Amino acid sequence: FYFPSALPHLRTSARDVACRGWVSVDGEYVWEDAGVVLDQQKEAAVVTDAAEEKKKLVPPKLQSGAFKPKQSLGQNFLTDQNTINRIVHAFGKDATSSSRSADTIDGLVELGPGPGALTQVLIQEYGTEEFRCIEIDQRSVELLNTQHPGLDVRHMDVLQVDYPSMKKELNGESGQGLAVIGNLPYYITSQILFALADASHQDAIRSATVTMQWEVGERLVAERSTKAYGILSVVFQIYAETRMHFKIPPTVFYPKPKVDSGLVGLTFVREEALRKRLSGVRPRDLRMVLTKTFQQRRKCVRNSLKKLLQEELGGDLDRVQEVLNAKPKLPEAVEKLAEGGDSFAKGQMLPENWAAMRPEEISPAQFIELTRLIYGDEGGEKGVEEYDLGGKVWRKLKHGT
Ligand SMILES: C[S@@+](CC[C@H](N)C(=O)[O-])C[C@H]1O[C@@H](n2cnc3c(N)ncnc32)[C@H](O)[C@@H]1O
């Protein structure tokens, strides 16, 4: 940032453009803004090129002293317009990529808009009609209501959002699903992501473009046999296509976090495709297998699953041995998919020595087969097209009723 005192030689207007930023006053940070910005933005309205218009935006001004960031709410506000624009651009790509047919976004949800750095660009690009914001801090709700009167800002905890209802509200039963964006509060990143996975059981989520601590992002996109590979990798690589867009340094936030961040994009597979991937395996059984195996990631799955199997099979040791020596076999439907070239189904078969493998060596698709060996599947009455995938499987129960 540049500050007026450092730029005495500039013409007033040029200096005013440059002198916006956080300045320390009496040991407290306040947002300094020269006041000519709004006029300049009005002038910019004559520029017809949308990208050019975005460049003219500046992160929102906060009333000095009125909105001190709260660490307890994970408040690290974006202060760099270029980063903000890049995040919104990546969001557009995630929300319209491959697995969904329409390329228009008809339900947009921002999680934790704070003072509205992303919000104002999103409004410029997509309008307010099909846009919802979820924010727990009343100060931000008031600020956004004043600045964007047409916008629907809900004062609530992001972990209590009912995404399927919101999808119905915004785009009816048959819509494309919600496109989610957020510079997330890092203290609840994985709970937010798991809530999205749960909502995707009802086809409510189309995509999520979210910032997070760099290391958490690495786990989401990690390949097997790497240090970062774990439960997050398995779950989200089954439920979505995941990508790391770019690294975000601490310097573009106020206050600066102690860690690097990353922007991660998830394009959720549609419910129908998710059912094909799970092929009758219940998500809650998968969760149990993942928890038990990754709890002891150095051990082979034979050892970590023995106890689970004993519990499940009422202590019958012969049955336990039988399952641990079982030869994997794909269900017919999955075999057909694999023959037809479905790349997920192709990689689903477990090798014969599966019990001697460590969890980090087992791919997301193979974890589905491992779960089938332990728990069986819903091959029964309802068939794989209809069985209940569950409402709150992945997210911690303590966060909801
Ligand atoms: C990292 S800040 C991002 C703010 C703004 N989007 C930006 O980029 O400058 C996270 C935001 O999430 C909000 N938040 C924190 N916990 C929340 C919760 N449980 N439910 C809803 N919003 C929450 C904070 O108040 C804050 O505004």
The ligand as a MOL file (V3000), in Angstrom:
LIG
                    3D

  0  0  0     0  0            999 V3000
M  V30 BEGIN CTAB
M  V30 COUNTS 27 29 0 0 0
M  V30 BEGIN ATOM
M  V30 1 C -11.7990 -14.6650 5.9930 0
M  V30 2 S -13.1550 -13.6020 6.2870 0 CHG=1
M  V30 3 C -13.6160 -13.1680 4.6500 0
M  V30 4 C -14.3250 -11.8510 4.5370 0
M  V30 5 C -14.5250 -11.3160 3.1100 0
M  V30 6 N -15.2150 -12.2740 2.2810 0
M  V30 7 C -13.1960 -10.9610 2.4750 0
M  V30 8 O -12.7440 -11.7670 1.6700 0
M  V30 9 O -12.6440 -9.9230 2.7730 0 CHG=-1
M  V30 10 C -14.3730 -14.7920 6.8000 0
M  V30 11 C -15.7760 -14.2450 6.9970 0
M  V30 12 O -16.6070 -15.3220 7.4750 0
M  V30 13 C -17.4200 -14.8540 8.5460 0
M  V30 14 N -17.7100 -15.9960 9.4220 0
M  V30 15 C -16.9190 -16.5600 10.3640 0
M  V30 16 N -17.5320 -17.6060 10.9440 0
M  V30 17 C -18.7420 -17.7160 10.3550 0
M  V30 18 C -19.8390 -18.6020 10.5170 0
M  V30 19 N -19.8000 -19.6040 11.4030 0
M  V30 20 N -20.9390 -18.4190 9.7550 0
M  V30 21 C -20.9880 -17.4010 8.8310 0
M  V30 22 N -19.9690 -16.5360 8.6280 0
M  V30 23 C -18.8660 -16.6850 9.3840 0
M  V30 24 C -16.5740 -13.8040 9.2320 0
M  V30 25 O -17.3560 -12.9160 9.9980 0
M  V30 26 C -15.8940 -13.1460 8.0200 0
M  V30 27 O -16.6750 -12.1250 7.5210 0
M  V30 END ATOM
M  V30 BEGIN BOND
M  V30 1 1 1 2
M  V30 2 1 2 3
M  V30 3 1 2 10
M  V30 4 1 3 4
M  V30 5 1 4 5
M  V30 6 1 5 6
M  V30 7 1 5 7
M  V30 8 2 7 8
M  V30 9 1 7 9
M  V30 10 1 10 11
M  V30 11 1 11 12
M  V30 12 1 11 26
M  V30 13 1 12 13
M  V30 14 1 13 14
M  V30 15 1 13 24
M  V30 16 1 14 15
M  V30 17 1 14 23
M  V30 18 2 15 16
M  V30 19 1 16 17
M  V30 20 1 17 18
M  V30 21 2 17 23
M  V30 22 1 18 19
M  V30 23 2 18 20
M  V30 24 1 20 21
M  V30 25 2 21 22
M  V30 26 1 22 23
M  V30 27 1 24 25
M  V30 28 1 24 26
M  V30 29 1 26 27
M  V30 END BOND
M  V30 END CTAB
M  END
